[in-house]
Amino acid sequence: MIFKQETQILKCTFEKEHFSKVKAAFKDRWPVVYIIEDDEKGQAYIGESTNICTRICDHWNNTERRALKNIYIIFNKVFNKSVILDLEAFLIGYIVADGKYRLQNGNGGQHVHNYYLRDEYQREFRHIWQLLQDEGVVRHGITLLENQDLFKYSPYKILNLDQFNVAVQILTDLKYDLGNNNQSRSFIIDGGAGTGKSILGIYLLKLLIDAKSSPAWTAEEEALDENLSYIIGHLSPNLRVGYVVPTQSFRETLKKVFDGIQGLDSKMVLSPEDVANSGEGLYDLLIVDESHRLRRRRALFNYGSYDKANKTLELDEEATELDWILKKAGISYSFMIPDNR
């Protein structure tokens, strides 16, 4: 057993006059994870640092962060930098699903990494969650949260290596298109059921929105940041994006997820008809989830609304919902399950 020392949580009021308590506890630099929160506002920020004394002063100079009330610092002498990065990501994912707070965090562009004895450390993470429950910082148990839509489709999930490589390629292509007279293109990202296409799509949308809304924002991964810094400088000031979902039941699920995530909004989740009837102008980017479910003019419940959309877009009567998206999107990405799988 590697945990010869007990994991501890130091709590103090997030006011400058109380920072001396933190400095007294952490004279030596040591890797920690911290949660700054305000129960009444339902807002929180989760971070990690090897110099918590300096970091909390930085947060105090941030207007959004200064409005929070308490800080919880989680530490254990056996935690190294890899462990706290993993713990930070773990807490972000589960606290989002817990629903008590809307996080001020961006999703940061993290992807999965491995380290020595990771399985044992992750078992300790579950114990830390119980400690946070006992403190009243979080409300629900892990087993319950793992079945919540906010956990399944969270943009804060750590990407596996395949997902991360696809994310880098998508942003590389987007950078190229924006650098070539805003060339309009459509891309297809295929994969079987359960390969994480929806997670990747939501992750990318959140990544772009965070980068656009904060000029000083940077991704934690250099491969993403190099592309993002260029992309956000070439997108329209009022970034117009949409996440298109053809199936109504899944669309309603994602609307609830988007409403629970800082920076996202249920209005971003669109049906193909929403796209067609969205008025003049193009979307900067449309991401289409389950694009294999987009319809043709066949066996429809309502031909009238379908024909009206084609007329609005000045398309032929036999145009498909994919044609609507291509007509309205500067650039579109389609996530689909190909027919041969």
Buried (B, 14 or more C-beta within 10 A) or exposed (E): EEBEEEBBBBEBEBEEEEBEBBEEBBEEEBBBBBBBBBBEEEBBBBBBBEBBBEBBBEBBEEEEBEEBBBBBBBBBEBBEEBBBBBBBBBBBBBBBBBBBBBBBBBBBBBBBEEEEEEEEBEEBBEEBBEBBBEEEBBEBBBEEBEEBEBBBBBBBBBBBEBBBEBBBBBBBBBBEBBEEEBEEBBBEBBBEEEBBBBBBBBBBBBBBBBBBEEEEBBBEBEBBBBBBBBBBEEBEEEBBBBBBBBEEEBBEBBBEBBBBBBBBEBEBBBBBBBBBBBEEEBBBBBBBBBBBBBEEBEEEEEEEEBBBBBEBBEBEEEBBBBBBBBBBBBBBBBBBBEEEE
